[in-house]
Structures are given as structure tokens and as C-alpha cells.
Amino acid sequence: MIKAPFCPCGSQRQYIECCKPLHDHFDSGTHVAVTPEQLMRSRYCAFVLKKFDYIIKTHHADFIGDLTLKILEQGPHPEWLALEVLEDDCFTDNQGVQRGKVTFKAWYKLDQEVDAIFEKSDFVFENGRWYYTIGEQMQAKLPGRNDPCICGSGKKFKQCCLR
């Protein structure tokens, strides 16, 4: 029996049991992210799998600006290496609105250079669903050459993704 691949979001679950139901059933509402972290992971997975319609649908309309499906499809598209969730929080603001924050590093390789989107993302819960709003970008520090590789291969960074 061939085992299905792990989900790109890093959950250590199979894609078919993890982010796929969120990607496939967003419009019907039968499967929705129950936490900001789950939404953030499913959005990362959507970037990896180029499911850009999901990115648009889960981006709050008041914050999407000029972002369109066409822009996302244009690229360039990096090779996504790994997602590292550093912190997540859920809270209710002074107006009684549920909000969340997720700090993460989304490691990628583009033009043979390794880098990360290091962001503290904001989310809001509206009409029974979580939506991404905005994110504060930070500067990611690359691992040292002899540190474990970010992709989880078990190899040193210099012998894996840094090549």
C-alpha cells in the first residue's frame, strides 16, 4: 500500500486529511479552518500547490488591495521548502470581534537563493470563517551552514537546501 504524501503545511498529517478538505470545500463551508493557525497553514499549502483561488478567498476583502488571481499566477514561483510556526494567539478585541495572530517563517528557494517570509500575520473571524487581513514583515536569519536544514531532512543546511 502506497502512503499518501504528508501535507506541505508541516502538520505531519496526510494532505488528504489536512489542508485538502479546506481547499476543496471552502465555498460550501463544510470544511473551514477552526483556528488562525490552521488557516495560515492551509494558505501556505495553497501557495505550495498553486491553489491561488484559495488565497484570494481567504484574504479579507477589506485588506486585499490590488491582489488578484492573475497577479498570483504570474510568479515567479519559488520552491517552497518548509513552514515554521513560531507563535499563535487567539483573542477577542474590545469590540467583541475574534482575532488571531500567527508568527511564522515560510522558507523558500528562488534563483538558487534561500530566504523566508518571516511574518506576524493578523486574522479576523467573520461569518463563521477566519480570514487573513495583514502581516508585519520581519527579517529572517538564515541557519548556519552546520545547523540542521530547515526542510527537516536531517542533513546539515550546507549539505541540503543551501546547495
Disulfide bonds with the S-S distance in Angstrom:
none
